[in-house]
Amino acid sequence: MNPHHLAQWNAELRHKTALEIAKWAIAQGNGRALLATNFPPYEAVILHLFVELKPDIPFLWVYHGDILLATYRHSEELI
């Protein structure tokens, strides 16, 4: 990946829907996609979208040492 690729993908995906972008992103991995999150607000929407498209997609929760207790509770409810 280089700046040219980023500019090209940005132009290509600029007017796509979130669903179309998620499908494109999954396709880039040729079946080997991974979803990473630090669980910011509204992340559940993105997680849900990707799981709907690829139910077996693994995801990595990146802990940065500053996650609120409410975030843990919310994530447990979602899981």
mmCIF file of the N, C-alpha and C atoms, coordinates in Angstrom:
data_MODEL
# 
_entry.id   MODEL 
# 
loop_
_atom_site.group_PDB 
_atom_site.id 
_atom_site.type_symbol 
_atom_site.label_atom_id 
_atom_site.label_alt_id 
_atom_site.label_comp_id 
_atom_site.label_asym_id 
_atom_site.label_entity_id 
_atom_site.label_seq_id 
_atom_site.pdbx_PDB_ins_code 
_atom_site.Cartn_x 
_atom_site.Cartn_y 
_atom_site.Cartn_z 
_atom_site.occupancy 
_atom_site.B_iso_or_equiv 
_atom_site.pdbx_formal_charge 
_atom_site.auth_seq_id 
_atom_site.auth_comp_id 
_atom_site.auth_asym_id 
_atom_site.auth_atom_id 
_atom_site.pdbx_PDB_model_num 
ATOM 1   N N  . MET A 1 1  ? 0.844   -1.160  0.000  1.00 0.00 ? 1  MET A N  1 
ATOM 2   C CA . MET A 1 1  ? 0.000   0.000   0.000  1.00 0.00 ? 1  MET A CA 1 
ATOM 3   C C  . MET A 1 1  ? 0.900   1.236   0.000  1.00 0.00 ? 1  MET A C  1 
ATOM 4   N N  . ASN A 1 2  ? 0.528   2.185   -0.810 1.00 0.00 ? 2  ASN A N  1 
ATOM 5   C CA . ASN A 1 2  ? 1.277   3.432   -0.865 1.00 0.00 ? 2  ASN A CA 1 
ATOM 6   C C  . ASN A 1 2  ? 0.300   4.597   -1.041 1.00 0.00 ? 2  ASN A C  1 
ATOM 7   N N  . PRO A 1 3  ? 0.775   5.847   -1.000 1.00 0.00 ? 3  PRO A N  1 
ATOM 8   C CA . PRO A 1 3  ? -0.133  6.990   -1.123 1.00 0.00 ? 3  PRO A CA 1 
ATOM 9   C C  . PRO A 1 3  ? -0.970  6.973   -2.399 1.00 0.00 ? 3  PRO A C  1 
ATOM 10  N N  . HIS A 1 4  ? -0.402  6.444   -3.477 1.00 0.00 ? 4  HIS A N  1 
ATOM 11  C CA . HIS A 1 4  ? -1.170  6.351   -4.730 1.00 0.00 ? 4  HIS A CA 1 
ATOM 12  C C  . HIS A 1 4  ? -2.384  5.436   -4.555 1.00 0.00 ? 4  HIS A C  1 
ATOM 13  N N  . HIS A 1 5  ? -2.165  4.270   -3.894 1.00 0.00 ? 5  HIS A N  1 
ATOM 14  C CA . HIS A 1 5  ? -3.277  3.352   -3.650 1.00 0.00 ? 5  HIS A CA 1 
ATOM 15  C C  . HIS A 1 5  ? -4.359  4.017   -2.807 1.00 0.00 ? 5  HIS A C  1 
ATOM 16  N N  . LEU A 1 6  ? -3.942  4.703   -1.760 1.00 0.00 ? 6  LEU A N  1 
ATOM 17  C CA . LEU A 1 6  ? -4.908  5.357   -0.883 1.00 0.00 ? 6  LEU A CA 1 
ATOM 18  C C  . LEU A 1 6  ? -5.738  6.390   -1.641 1.00 0.00 ? 6  LEU A C  1 
ATOM 19  N N  . ALA A 1 7  ? -5.092  7.185   -2.473 1.00 0.00 ? 7  ALA A N  1 
ATOM 20  C CA . ALA A 1 7  ? -5.810  8.190   -3.264 1.00 0.00 ? 7  ALA A CA 1 
ATOM 21  C C  . ALA A 1 7  ? -6.772  7.518   -4.243 1.00 0.00 ? 7  ALA A C  1 
ATOM 22  N N  . GLN A 1 8  ? -6.327  6.440   -4.855 1.00 0.00 ? 8  GLN A N  1 
ATOM 23  C CA . GLN A 1 8  ? -7.160  5.704   -5.814 1.00 0.00 ? 8  GLN A CA 1 
ATOM 24  C C  . GLN A 1 8  ? -8.380  5.108   -5.116 1.00 0.00 ? 8  GLN A C  1 
ATOM 25  N N  . TRP A 1 9  ? -8.160  4.449   -3.975 1.00 0.00 ? 9  TRP A N  1 
ATOM 26  C CA . TRP A 1 9  ? -9.273  3.828   -3.252 1.00 0.00 ? 9  TRP A CA 1 
ATOM 27  C C  . TRP A 1 9  ? -10.234 4.885   -2.714 1.00 0.00 ? 9  TRP A C  1 
ATOM 28  N N  . ASN A 1 10 ? -9.691  5.988   -2.241 1.00 0.00 ? 10 ASN A N  1 
ATOM 29  C CA . ASN A 1 10 ? -10.541 7.060   -1.742 1.00 0.00 ? 10 ASN A CA 1 
ATOM 30  C C  . ASN A 1 10 ? -11.449 7.587   -2.847 1.00 0.00 ? 10 ASN A C  1 
ATOM 31  N N  . ALA A 1 11 ? -10.905 7.788   -4.034 1.00 0.00 ? 11 ALA A N  1 
ATOM 32  C CA . ALA A 1 11 ? -11.706 8.263   -5.162 1.00 0.00 ? 11 ALA A CA 1 
ATOM 33  C C  . ALA A 1 11 ? -12.747 7.222   -5.568 1.00 0.00 ? 11 ALA A C  1 
ATOM 34  N N  . GLU A 1 12 ? -12.343 5.961   -5.570 1.00 0.00 ? 12 GLU A N  1 
ATOM 35  C CA . GLU A 1 12 ? -13.233 4.869   -5.967 1.00 0.00 ? 12 GLU A CA 1 
ATOM 36  C C  . GLU A 1 12 ? -14.392 4.680   -4.980 1.00 0.00 ? 12 GLU A C  1 
ATOM 37  N N  . LEU A 1 13 ? -14.120 4.852   -3.710 1.00 0.00 ? 13 LEU A N  1 
ATOM 38  C CA . LEU A 1 13 ? -15.110 4.533   -2.676 1.00 0.00 ? 13 LEU A CA 1 
ATOM 39  C C  . LEU A 1 13 ? -15.860 5.754   -2.133 1.00 0.00 ? 13 LEU A C  1 
ATOM 40  N N  . ARG A 1 14 ? -15.478 6.914   -2.547 1.00 0.00 ? 14 ARG A N  1 
ATOM 41  C CA . ARG A 1 14 ? -16.010 8.162   -2.001 1.00 0.00 ? 14 ARG A CA 1 
ATOM 42  C C  . ARG A 1 14 ? -17.535 8.220   -1.961 1.00 0.00 ? 14 ARG A C  1 
ATOM 43  N N  . HIS A 1 15 ? -18.190 7.748   -2.983 1.00 0.00 ? 15 HIS A N  1 
ATOM 44  C CA . HIS A 1 15 ? -19.648 7.870   -3.061 1.00 0.00 ? 15 HIS A CA 1 
ATOM 45  C C  . HIS A 1 15 ? -20.374 6.539   -2.841 1.00 0.00 ? 15 HIS A C  1 
ATOM 46  N N  . LYS A 1 16 ? -19.660 5.568   -2.314 1.00 0.00 ? 16 LYS A N  1 
ATOM 47  C CA . LYS A 1 16 ? -20.258 4.261   -2.037 1.00 0.00 ? 16 LYS A CA 1 
ATOM 48  C C  . LYS A 1 16 ? -20.950 4.293   -0.677 1.00 0.00 ? 16 LYS A C  1 
ATOM 49  N N  . THR A 1 17 ? -21.868 3.375   -0.481 1.00 0.00 ? 17 THR A N  1 
ATOM 50  C CA . THR A 1 17 ? -22.535 3.240   0.808  1.00 0.00 ? 17 THR A CA 1 
ATOM 51  C C  . THR A 1 17 ? -21.607 2.503   1.778  1.00 0.00 ? 17 THR A C  1 
ATOM 52  N N  . ALA A 1 18 ? -21.952 2.554   3.049  1.00 0.00 ? 18 ALA A N  1 
ATOM 53  C CA . ALA A 1 18 ? -21.163 1.826   4.045  1.00 0.00 ? 18 ALA A CA 1 
ATOM 54  C C  . ALA A 1 18 ? -21.153 0.336   3.727  1.00 0.00 ? 18 ALA A C  1 
ATOM 55  N N  . LEU A 1 19 ? -22.271 -0.202  3.295  1.00 0.00 ? 19 LEU A N  1 
ATOM 56  C CA . LEU A 1 19 ? -22.353 -1.616  2.939  1.00 0.00 ? 19 LEU A CA 1 
ATOM 57  C C  . LEU A 1 19 ? -21.426 -1.942  1.777  1.00 0.00 ? 19 LEU A C  1 
ATOM 58  N N  . GLU A 1 20 ? -21.415 -1.105  0.761  1.00 0.00 ? 20 GLU A N  1 
ATOM 59  C CA . GLU A 1 20 ? -20.545 -1.335  -0.398 1.00 0.00 ? 20 GLU A CA 1 
ATOM 60  C C  . GLU A 1 20 ? -19.064 -1.260  0.005  1.00 0.00 ? 20 GLU A C  1 
ATOM 61  N N  . ILE A 1 21 ? -18.736 -0.324  0.880  1.00 0.00 ? 21 ILE A N  1 
ATOM 62  C CA . ILE A 1 21 ? -17.349 -0.189  1.331  1.00 0.00 ? 21 ILE A CA 1 
ATOM 63  C C  . ILE A 1 21 ? -16.944 -1.398  2.165  1.00 0.00 ? 21 ILE A C  1 
ATOM 64  N N  . ALA A 1 22 ? -17.826 -1.870  3.015  1.00 0.00 ? 22 ALA A N  1 
ATOM 65  C CA . ALA A 1 22 ? -17.533 -3.054  3.831  1.00 0.00 ? 22 ALA A CA 1 
ATOM 66  C C  . ALA A 1 22 ? -17.329 -4.275  2.934  1.00 0.00 ? 22 ALA A C  1 
ATOM 67  N N  . LYS A 1 23 ? -18.178 -4.460  1.950  1.00 0.00 ? 23 LYS A N  1 
ATOM 68  C CA . LYS A 1 23 ? -18.013 -5.581  1.014  1.00 0.00 ? 23 LYS A CA 1 
ATOM 69  C C  . LYS A 1 23 ? -16.666 -5.479  0.296  1.00 0.00 ? 23 LYS A C  1 
ATOM 70  N N  . TRP A 1 24 ? -16.315 -4.270  -0.137 1.00 0.00 ? 24 TRP A N  1 
ATOM 71  C CA . TRP A 1 24 ? -15.038 -4.051  -0.823 1.00 0.00 ? 24 TRP A CA 1 
ATOM 72  C C  . TRP A 1 24 ? -13.880 -4.405  0.104  1.00 0.00 ? 24 TRP A C  1 
ATOM 73  N N  . ALA A 1 25 ? -13.948 -3.947  1.348  1.00 0.00 ? 25 ALA A N  1 
ATOM 74  C CA . ALA A 1 25 ? -12.869 -4.191  2.305  1.00 0.00 ? 25 ALA A CA 1 
ATOM 75  C C  . ALA A 1 25 ? -12.677 -5.681  2.554  1.00 0.00 ? 25 ALA A C  1 
ATOM 76  N N  . ILE A 1 26 ? -13.771 -6.396  2.734  1.00 0.00 ? 26 ILE A N  1 
ATOM 77  C CA . ILE A 1 26 ? -13.681 -7.845  2.955  1.00 0.00 ? 26 ILE A CA 1 
ATOM 78  C C  . ILE A 1 26 ? -13.094 -8.534  1.734  1.00 0.00 ? 26 ILE A C  1 
ATOM 79  N N  . ALA A 1 27 ? -13.489 -8.102  0.562  1.00 0.00 ? 27 ALA A N  1 
ATOM 80  C CA . ALA A 1 27 ? -12.983 -8.713  -0.673 1.00 0.00 ? 27 ALA A CA 1 
ATOM 81  C C  . ALA A 1 27 ? -11.475 -8.523  -0.828 1.00 0.00 ? 27 ALA A C  1 
ATOM 82  N N  . GLN A 1 28 ? -10.928 -7.439  -0.282 1.00 0.00 ? 28 GLN A N  1 
ATOM 83  C CA . GLN A 1 28 ? -9.492  -7.182  -0.394 1.00 0.00 ? 28 GLN A CA 1 
ATOM 84  C C  . GLN A 1 28 ? -8.666  -8.245  0.296  1.00 0.00 ? 28 GLN A C  1 
ATOM 85  N N  . GLY A 1 29 ? -9.243  -8.917  1.295  1.00 0.00 ? 29 GLY A N  1 
ATOM 86  C CA . GLY A 1 29 ? -8.512  -9.933  2.032  1.00 0.00 ? 29 GLY A CA 1 
ATOM 87  C C  . GLY A 1 29 ? -8.607  -11.319 1.442  1.00 0.00 ? 29 GLY A C  1 
ATOM 88  N N  . ASN A 1 30 ? -9.311  -11.473 0.315  1.00 0.00 ? 30 ASN A N  1 
ATOM 89  C CA . ASN A 1 30 ? -9.468  -12.784 -0.312 1.00 0.00 ? 30 ASN A CA 1 
ATOM 90  C C  . ASN A 1 30 ? -9.887  -13.851 0.698  1.00 0.00 ? 30 ASN A C  1 
ATOM 91  N N  . GLY A 1 31 ? -10.888 -13.502 1.532  1.00 0.00 ? 31 GLY A N  1 
ATOM 92  C CA . GLY A 1 31 ? -11.394 -14.457 2.508  1.00 0.00 ? 31 GLY A CA 1 
ATOM 93  C C  . GLY A 1 31 ? -10.669 -14.444 3.838  1.00 0.00 ? 31 GLY A C  1 
ATOM 94  N N  . ARG A 1 32 ? -9.673  -13.591 3.986  1.00 0.00 ? 32 ARG A N  1 
ATOM 95  C CA . ARG A 1 32 ? -8.891  -13.542 5.228  1.00 0.00 ? 32 ARG A CA 1 
ATOM 96  C C  . ARG A 1 32 ? -8.999  -12.157 5.855  1.00 0.00 ? 32 ARG A C  1 
ATOM 97  N N  . ALA A 1 33 ? -10.199 -11.767 6.225  1.00 0.00 ? 33 ALA A N  1 
ATOM 98  C CA . ALA A 1 33 ? -10.420 -10.448 6.810  1.00 0.00 ? 33 ALA A CA 1 
ATOM 99  C C  . ALA A 1 33 ? -10.312 -10.503 8.330  1.00 0.00 ? 33 ALA A C  1 
ATOM 100 N N  . LEU A 1 34 ? -9.926  -9.401  8.903  1.00 0.00 ? 34 LEU A N  1 
ATOM 101 C CA . LEU A 1 34 ? -9.847  -9.226  10.354 1.00 0.00 ? 34 LEU A CA 1 
ATOM 102 C C  . LEU A 1 34 ? -10.368 -7.834  10.663 1.00 0.00 ? 34 LEU A C  1 
ATOM 103 N N  . LEU A 1 35 ? -11.205 -7.740  11.658 1.00 0.00 ? 35 LEU A N  1 
ATOM 104 C CA . LEU A 1 35 ? -11.759 -6.459  12.068 1.00 0.00 ? 35 LEU A CA 1 
ATOM 105 C C  . LEU A 1 35 ? -11.129 -6.073  13.394 1.00 0.00 ? 35 LEU A C  1 
ATOM 106 N N  . ALA A 1 36 ? -10.553 -4.883  13.473 1.00 0.00 ? 36 ALA A N  1 
ATOM 107 C CA . ALA A 1 36 ? -9.925  -4.408  14.705 1.00 0.00 ? 36 ALA A CA 1 
ATOM 108 C C  . ALA A 1 36 ? -10.707 -3.209  15.225 1.00 0.00 ? 36 ALA A C  1 
ATOM 109 N N  . THR A 1 37 ? -10.822 -3.107  16.533 1.00 0.00 ? 37 THR A N  1 
ATOM 110 C CA . THR A 1 37 ? -11.550 -2.001  17.149 1.00 0.00 ? 37 THR A CA 1 
ATOM 111 C C  . THR A 1 37 ? -10.972 -1.661  18.507 1.00 0.00 ? 37 THR A C  1 
ATOM 112 N N  . ASN A 1 38 ? -11.122 -0.407  18.901 1.00 0.00 ? 38 ASN A N  1 
ATOM 113 C CA . ASN A 1 38 ? -10.868 -0.018  20.279 1.00 0.00 ? 38 ASN A CA 1 
ATOM 114 C C  . ASN A 1 38 ? -12.198 0.379   20.921 1.00 0.00 ? 38 ASN A C  1 
ATOM 115 N N  . PHE A 1 39 ? -13.267 0.067   20.235 1.00 0.00 ? 39 PHE A N  1 
ATOM 116 C CA . PHE A 1 39 ? -14.647 0.232   20.675 1.00 0.00 ? 39 PHE A CA 1 
ATOM 117 C C  . PHE A 1 39 ? -15.026 1.675   20.994 1.00 0.00 ? 39 PHE A C  1 
ATOM 118 N N  . PRO A 1 40 ? -14.819 2.585   20.032 1.00 0.00 ? 40 PRO A N  1 
ATOM 119 C CA . PRO A 1 40 ? -15.283 3.948   20.242 1.00 0.00 ? 40 PRO A CA 1 
ATOM 120 C C  . PRO A 1 40 ? -16.809 4.011   20.112 1.00 0.00 ? 40 PRO A C  1 
ATOM 121 N N  . PRO A 1 41 ? -17.413 5.166   20.378 1.00 0.00 ? 41 PRO A N  1 
ATOM 122 C CA . PRO A 1 41 ? -18.870 5.286   20.221 1.00 0.00 ? 41 PRO A CA 1 
ATOM 123 C C  . PRO A 1 41 ? -19.301 4.872   18.811 1.00 0.00 ? 41 PRO A C  1 
ATOM 124 N N  . TYR A 1 42 ? -20.404 4.204   18.737 1.00 0.00 ? 42 TYR A N  1 
ATOM 125 C CA . TYR A 1 42 ? -21.039 3.768   17.479 1.00 0.00 ? 42 TYR A CA 1 
ATOM 126 C C  . TYR A 1 42 ? -20.298 2.637   16.767 1.00 0.00 ? 42 TYR A C  1 
ATOM 127 N N  . GLU A 1 43 ? -19.263 2.096   17.374 1.00 0.00 ? 43 GLU A N  1 
ATOM 128 C CA . GLU A 1 43 ? -18.513 1.004   16.749 1.00 0.00 ? 43 GLU A CA 1 
ATOM 129 C C  . GLU A 1 43 ? -19.381 -0.236  16.565 1.00 0.00 ? 43 GLU A C  1 
ATOM 130 N N  . ALA A 1 44 ? -20.388 -0.404  17.410 1.00 0.00 ? 44 ALA A N  1 
ATOM 131 C CA . ALA A 1 44 ? -21.265 -1.571  17.304 1.00 0.00 ? 44 ALA A CA 1 
ATOM 132 C C  . ALA A 1 44 ? -21.916 -1.638  15.934 1.00 0.00 ? 44 ALA A C  1 
ATOM 133 N N  . VAL A 1 45 ? -22.191 -0.503  15.336 1.00 0.00 ? 45 VAL A N  1 
ATOM 134 C CA . VAL A 1 45 ? -22.802 -0.470  14.003 1.00 0.00 ? 45 VAL A CA 1 
ATOM 135 C C  . VAL A 1 45 ? -21.855 -1.077  12.978 1.00 0.00 ? 45 VAL A C  1 
ATOM 136 N N  . ILE A 1 46 ? -20.592 -0.704  13.051 1.00 0.00 ? 46 ILE A N  1 
ATOM 137 C CA . ILE A 1 46 ? -19.599 -1.236  12.116 1.00 0.00 ? 46 ILE A CA 1 
ATOM 138 C C  . ILE A 1 46 ? -19.388 -2.728  12.342 1.00 0.00 ? 46 ILE A C  1 
ATOM 139 N N  . LEU A 1 47 ? -19.258 -3.119  13.608 1.00 0.00 ? 47 LEU A N  1 
ATOM 140 C CA . LEU A 1 47 ? -19.093 -4.541  13.915 1.00 0.00 ? 47 LEU A CA 1 
ATOM 141 C C  . LEU A 1 47 ? -20.275 -5.347  13.379 1.00 0.00 ? 47 LEU A C  1 
ATOM 142 N N  . HIS A 1 48 ? -21.485 -4.842  13.604 1.00 0.00 ? 48 HIS A N  1 
ATOM 143 C CA . HIS A 1 48 ? -22.689 -5.539  13.130 1.00 0.00 ? 48 HIS A CA 1 
ATOM 144 C C  . HIS A 1 48 ? -22.673 -5.673  11.611 1.00 0.00 ? 48 HIS A C  1 
ATOM 145 N N  . LEU A 1 49 ? -22.336 -4.601  10.921 1.00 0.00 ? 49 LEU A N  1 
ATOM 146 C CA . LEU A 1 49 ? -22.303 -4.613  9.460  1.00 0.00 ? 49 LEU A CA 1 
ATOM 147 C C  . LEU A 1 49 ? -21.348 -5.690  8.945  1.00 0.00 ? 49 LEU A C  1 
ATOM 148 N N  . PHE A 1 50 ? -20.146 -5.753  9.497  1.00 0.00 ? 50 PHE A N  1 
ATOM 149 C CA . PHE A 1 50 ? -19.168 -6.732  9.025  1.00 0.00 ? 50 PHE A CA 1 
ATOM 150 C C  . PHE A 1 50 ? -19.560 -8.156  9.389  1.00 0.00 ? 50 PHE A C  1 
ATOM 151 N N  . VAL A 1 51 ? -20.137 -8.355  10.566 1.00 0.00 ? 51 VAL A N  1 
ATOM 152 C CA . VAL A 1 51 ? -20.564 -9.697  10.969 1.00 0.00 ? 51 VAL A CA 1 
ATOM 153 C C  . VAL A 1 51 ? -21.725 -10.170 10.098 1.00 0.00 ? 51 VAL A C  1 
ATOM 154 N N  . GLU A 1 52 ? -22.597 -9.259  9.698  1.00 0.00 ? 52 GLU A N  1 
ATOM 155 C CA . GLU A 1 52 ? -23.683 -9.634  8.783  1.00 0.00 ? 52 GLU A CA 1 
ATOM 156 C C  . GLU A 1 52 ? -23.123 -10.105 7.441  1.00 0.00 ? 52 GLU A C  1 
ATOM 157 N N  . LEU A 1 53 ? -22.064 -9.484  6.980  1.00 0.00 ? 53 LEU A N  1 
ATOM 158 C CA . LEU A 1 53 ? -21.461 -9.843  5.692  1.00 0.00 ? 53 LEU A CA 1 
ATOM 159 C C  . LEU A 1 53 ? -20.588 -11.089 5.785  1.00 0.00 ? 53 LEU A C  1 
ATOM 160 N N  . LYS A 1 54 ? -19.905 -11.227 6.912  1.00 0.00 ? 54 LYS A N  1 
ATOM 161 C CA . LYS A 1 54 ? -18.978 -12.355 7.085  1.00 0.00 ? 54 LYS A CA 1 
ATOM 162 C C  . LYS A 1 54 ? -19.089 -12.823 8.541  1.00 0.00 ? 54 LYS A C  1 
ATOM 163 N N  . PRO A 1 55 ? -20.058 -13.700 8.823  1.00 0.00 ? 55 PRO A N  1 
ATOM 164 C CA . PRO A 1 55 ? -20.323 -14.109 10.209 1.00 0.00 ? 55 PRO A CA 1 
ATOM 165 C C  . PRO A 1 55 ? -19.126 -14.686 10.954 1.00 0.00 ? 55 PRO A C  1 
ATOM 166 N N  . ASP A 1 56 ? -18.167 -15.243 10.251 1.00 0.00 ? 56 ASP A N  1 
ATOM 167 C CA . ASP A 1 56 ? -17.006 -15.839 10.922 1.00 0.00 ? 56 ASP A CA 1 
ATOM 168 C C  . ASP A 1 56 ? -15.814 -14.890 11.011 1.00 0.00 ? 56 ASP A C  1 
ATOM 169 N N  . ILE A 1 57 ? -16.025 -13.617 10.748 1.00 0.00 ? 57 ILE A N  1 
ATOM 170 C CA . ILE A 1 57 ? -14.911 -12.673 10.775 1.00 0.00 ? 57 ILE A CA 1 
ATOM 171 C C  . ILE A 1 57 ? -14.378 -12.527 12.211 1.00 0.00 ? 57 ILE A C  1 
ATOM 172 N N  . PRO A 1 58 ? -13.098 -12.724 12.396 1.00 0.00 ? 58 PRO A N  1 
ATOM 173 C CA . PRO A 1 58 ? -12.542 -12.507 13.734 1.00 0.00 ? 58 PRO A CA 1 
ATOM 174 C C  . PRO A 1 58 ? -12.368 -11.011 13.978 1.00 0.00 ? 58 PRO A C  1 
ATOM 175 N N  . PHE A 1 59 ? -12.471 -10.622 15.234 1.00 0.00 ? 59 PHE A N  1 
ATOM 176 C CA . PHE A 1 59 ? -12.164 -9.233  15.513 1.00 0.00 ? 59 PHE A CA 1 
ATOM 177 C C  . PHE A 1 59 ? -11.263 -9.123  16.717 1.00 0.00 ? 59 PHE A C  1 
ATOM 178 N N  . LEU A 1 60 ? -10.445 -8.115  16.679 1.00 0.00 ? 60 LEU A N  1 
ATOM 179 C CA . LEU A 1 60 ? -9.438  -7.862  17.691 1.00 0.00 ? 60 LEU A CA 1 
ATOM 180 C C  . LEU A 1 60 ? -9.828  -6.587  18.428 1.00 0.00 ? 60 LEU A C  1 
ATOM 181 N N  . TRP A 1 61 ? -10.000 -6.690  19.731 1.00 0.00 ? 61 TRP A N  1 
ATOM 182 C CA . TRP A 1 61 ? -10.322 -5.530  20.546 1.00 0.00 ? 61 TRP A CA 1 
ATOM 183 C C  . TRP A 1 61 ? -9.011  -4.982  21.079 1.00 0.00 ? 61 TRP A C  1 
ATOM 184 N N  . VAL A 1 62 ? -8.629  -3.810  20.627 1.00 0.00 ? 62 VAL A N  1 
ATOM 185 C CA . VAL A 1 62 ? -7.378  -3.183  21.014 1.00 0.00 ? 62 VAL A CA 1 
ATOM 186 C C  . VAL A 1 62 ? -7.609  -2.381  22.294 1.00 0.00 ? 62 VAL A C  1 
ATOM 187 N N  . TYR A 1 63 ? -6.968  -2.808  23.358 1.00 0.00 ? 63 TYR A N  1 
ATOM 188 C CA . TYR A 1 63 ? -7.098  -2.118  24.636 1.00 0.00 ? 63 TYR A CA 1 
ATOM 189 C C  . TYR A 1 63 ? -5.972  -1.104  24.778 1.00 0.00 ? 63 TYR A C  1 
ATOM 190 N N  . HIS A 1 64 ? -6.324  0.147   24.964 1.00 0.00 ? 64 HIS A N  1 
ATOM 191 C CA . HIS A 1 64 ? -5.316  1.197   25.061 1.00 0.00 ? 64 HIS A CA 1 
ATOM 192 C C  . HIS A 1 64 ? -5.214  1.783   26.468 1.00 0.00 ? 64 HIS A C  1 
ATOM 193 N N  . GLY A 1 65 ? -5.852  1.126   27.440 1.00 0.00 ? 65 GLY A N  1 
ATOM 194 C CA . GLY A 1 65 ? -5.715  1.532   28.824 1.00 0.00 ? 65 GLY A CA 1 
ATOM 195 C C  . GLY A 1 65 ? -6.661  2.620   29.281 1.00 0.00 ? 65 GLY A C  1 
ATOM 196 N N  . ASP A 1 66 ? -7.552  3.052   28.417 1.00 0.00 ? 66 ASP A N  1 
ATOM 197 C CA . ASP A 1 66 ? -8.444  4.147   28.778 1.00 0.00 ? 66 ASP A CA 1 
ATOM 198 C C  . ASP A 1 66 ? -9.879  3.843   28.343 1.00 0.00 ? 66 ASP A C  1 
ATOM 199 N N  . ILE A 1 67 ? -10.367 2.685   28.715 1.00 0.00 ? 67 ILE A N  1 
ATOM 200 C CA . ILE A 1 67 ? -11.724 2.295   28.343 1.00 0.00 ? 67 ILE A CA 1 
ATOM 201 C C  . ILE A 1 67 ? -12.616 2.427   29.570 1.00 0.00 ? 67 ILE A C  1 
ATOM 202 N N  . LEU A 1 68 ? -13.733 3.095   29.409 1.00 0.00 ? 68 LEU A N  1 
ATOM 203 C CA . LEU A 1 68 ? -14.659 3.334   30.511 1.00 0.00 ? 68 LEU A CA 1 
ATOM 204 C C  . LEU A 1 68 ? -15.413 2.071   30.885 1.00 0.00 ? 68 LEU A C  1 
ATOM 205 N N  . LEU A 1 69 ? -15.794 1.981   32.141 1.00 0.00 ? 69 LEU A N  1 
ATOM 206 C CA . LEU A 1 69 ? -16.568 0.847   32.625 1.00 0.00 ? 69 LEU A CA 1 
ATOM 207 C C  . LEU A 1 69 ? -17.854 0.679   31.821 1.00 0.00 ? 69 LEU A C  1 
ATOM 208 N N  . ALA A 1 70 ? -18.467 1.772   31.438 1.00 0.00 ? 70 ALA A N  1 
ATOM 209 C CA . ALA A 1 70 ? -19.698 1.713   30.631 1.00 0.00 ? 70 ALA A CA 1 
ATOM 210 C C  . ALA A 1 70 ? -19.440 1.028   29.291 1.00 0.00 ? 70 ALA A C  1 
ATOM 211 N N  . THR A 1 71 ? -18.241 1.206   28.746 1.00 0.00 ? 71 THR A N  1 
ATOM 212 C CA . THR A 1 71 ? -17.896 0.553   27.483 1.00 0.00 ? 71 THR A CA 1 
ATOM 213 C C  . THR A 1 71 ? -17.836 -0.952  27.673 1.00 0.00 ? 71 THR A C  1 
ATOM 214 N N  . TYR A 1 72 ? -17.240 -1.401  28.767 1.00 0.00 ? 72 TYR A N  1 
ATOM 215 C CA . TYR A 1 72 ? -17.204 -2.845  29.050 1.00 0.00 ? 72 TYR A CA 1 
ATOM 216 C C  . TYR A 1 72 ? -18.609 -3.397  29.194 1.00 0.00 ? 72 TYR A C  1 
ATOM 217 N N  . ARG A 1 73 ? -19.452 -2.696  29.923 1.00 0.00 ? 73 ARG A N  1 
ATOM 218 C CA . ARG A 1 73 ? -20.832 -3.173  30.099 1.00 0.00 ? 73 ARG A CA 1 
ATOM 219 C C  . ARG A 1 73 ? -21.560 -3.253  28.762 1.00 0.00 ? 73 ARG A C  1 
ATOM 220 N N  . HIS A 1 74 ? -21.412 -2.203  27.962 1.00 0.00 ? 74 HIS A N  1 
ATOM 221 C CA . HIS A 1 74 ? -22.085 -2.180  26.662 1.00 0.00 ? 74 HIS A CA 1 
ATOM 222 C C  . HIS A 1 74 ? -21.578 -3.308  25.762 1.00 0.00 ? 74 HIS A C  1 
ATOM 223 N N  . SER A 1 75 ? -20.280 -3.527  25.737 1.00 0.00 ? 75 SER A N  1 
ATOM 224 C CA . SER A 1 75 ? -19.734 -4.584  24.877 1.00 0.00 ? 75 SER A CA 1 
ATOM 225 C C  . SER A 1 75 ? -20.219 -5.949  25.335 1.00 0.00 ? 75 SER A C  1 
ATOM 226 N N  . GLU A 1 76 ? -20.318 -6.178  26.630 1.00 0.00 ? 76 GLU A N  1 
ATOM 227 C CA . GLU A 1 76 ? -20.830 -7.453  27.133 1.00 0.00 ? 76 GLU A CA 1 
ATOM 228 C C  . GLU A 1 76 ? -22.281 -7.665  26.710 1.00 0.00 ? 76 GLU A C  1 
ATOM 229 N N  . GLU A 1 77 ? -23.076 -6.611  26.740 1.00 0.00 ? 77 GLU A N  1 
ATOM 230 C CA . GLU A 1 77 ? -24.469 -6.712  26.290 1.00 0.00 ? 77 GLU A CA 1 
ATOM 231 C C  . GLU A 1 77 ? -24.530 -7.076  24.805 1.00 0.00 ? 77 GLU A C  1 
ATOM 232 N N  . LEU A 1 78 ? -23.659 -6.478  24.026 1.00 0.00 ? 78 LEU A N  1 
ATOM 233 C CA . LEU A 1 78 ? -23.653 -6.751  22.586 1.00 0.00 ? 78 LEU A CA 1 
ATOM 234 C C  . LEU A 1 78 ? -23.198 -8.171  22.294 1.00 0.00 ? 78 LEU A C  1 
ATOM 235 N N  . ILE A 1 79 ? -22.188 -8.631  23.013 1.00 0.00 ? 79 ILE A N  1 
ATOM 236 C CA . ILE A 1 79 ? -21.680 -9.986  22.798 1.00 0.00 ? 79 ILE A CA 1 
ATOM 237 C C  . ILE A 1 79 ? -22.748 -11.002 23.143 1.00 0.00 ? 79 ILE A C  1 
# 
